[in-house]
Amino acid sequence: MRAWEIVSDGGIDALALNERPEPEPGPGEVKIRVRANTINYRDLSTILDPVARNIPYPQIANSDCAGEVAAVGKGVTKFRAGDRVMGQLVQTWIDGSITANDMANSLGGTLNGVLADYVVLPESGVVRMPSHMSFEQACTLPCAALTAWNCLISQCGITAGQDVLLLGTGGVSIFGLQIARMTG
């Protein structure tokens, strides 16, 4: 399979399209055929300066994808082949406050990313796509949209009638604008 890998600290020019063996799911894992991928500012920062993030080489880039389940490993109960899914950015953060261990288990950072034909993730690190969305739309949700949601809804608890100030026009800000508008 093909995978875009960070192979040195040379920035964008250090991304290399390489062949890797196609991964197979083990017990409790889900194999995803990646159909769409997005690049976040976080991903760009990692590509531009992998040394600051202690990225080992080669490392598959990017943190957000959407695709179809191609196969499941033994014991997987939530998904089956053909399901439309997305990978979670932080693979071990299921709920509650995020921990240092959770932060050390992020796709496209300490873990290989998703800029590949196929990825294998733990069943708990995969979520279903909204049924009304295309792969291209859904792949934008895991990092930017959930960051905005966490900030505005989970942390701040915004309600109708409040003012919200957003910085810039990046992905998190645009999702923040949509969420703020949705809540009134």
Buried (B, 14 or more C-beta within 10 A) or exposed (E): BEBBBBBEBEEEEBBBEBEBEBBEBEEBBBBBBBBBBBBBEBBBEBBBEBEEBEBEEBBBBBBBBBBBBBBBBEEBEBBEEEBBBBBBBBBBBEEEEEEEEBEEBBBBBBBBBBBBBBBBBBBBBBBEBEEEBEBEBBBBBBBBBBBBBEBBBEEEEBEEEEEBEBEEEEBBBBBBBEBBEEBE
